[in-house]
């Protein structure tokens, strides 16, 4: 199974967002996390898109994702994250069961 942390964002402060992304990336290795995608919105084919930047991080298990998200290192970045962007964060598992 693979587990994906998918964050869609509307950036409020570009400099803070870049700093958050850099510092968050420094916390990945300890949790076997792999960045998969960071991209910008180009349009919708159907429906609405609330945010215009996406980041996807792959984890080996749901537990690893939660251990990373709940870690002191990542939680220390949450205030910076919240100052930098409005986000919707979802967790998806593959394959679908």
N, C-alpha and C positions, 0 to 999 in steps of 0.2 A: 504494500500500500504506500502511496505517496500522499502527503498532506500539503496543501498550499495555503499560505497566508496571502490574501489579496486585499490590498489597500488602494482605494480610489480616493483622490485628493483634489481639493481646491486650494491652491497655494495662496496664503495671506502675506507671507514674507519670504521672498526667494532666498536671501542669504541664510536665514534661520533654517529653511527647508534643506538647503545644501548641507549645512552643518549637521542637522538631524540625520540625513541620509548617510553621511560619512560615519558618524558616531554609531548609528544603528548597525551599519555594515561591520563595524569592528566587533560586534557582539555575536556574529553568526557562527564562527568556527567552533566555538565551545559547544554548540548545540547541533552540529552537523547540518546547518542551514545553508542553502545554496540560492543566491539570487538568480532568478529565471528571467525576469523582464522588468524594465523600467521604461515607460513610454508615455507619449502625450496623445491626447484625444484628437481624432481626425474626423469624427462624425458618427452618426447613428444610421443604421439600416432600418431599425424599428424601435420604437419606444423612446424614452428620455434618458439622458445621461446627466447626472447631477454634478459629477466631478470630472476634471479634465486631465488628470495625471493618474497613472496606475503603476503600482509596484507589486511584483509577485515573488514570493520567497518559498522555496520547497523545503520541507522537513521530512525526515524518515518516518515519523509517527506523530499522532495527535499529542502524545505525552511530551515529545521533544518540543513541539511548537509551544505548548503551554508552559513548559519549563523555561523556555527562552522568554516568552512574553511576560511571565511572572518574575523573572530574574531581577535582582537588584540593579544589575548593569542596564537592562532595558528600561525598567521602571524609572530610573533616574533621568531618562530621556523623554519621558511622557510630557512634562511641562513644556520642553522645547518643541516637541511634536505638535502640541496643541496650540502653541503660539505661532508656529510656522504654517499650519494648514488645518482646514476642516477635512475630516476623513470619515469614510465608511470602511470598516475592516471586517472581512468575512473569512471563514475557514472552509475549505473544500477538500474532500477526500476523493482519491482515485484509486481503484475503480469504484464506480457507483454500485452499491450492493442492493 
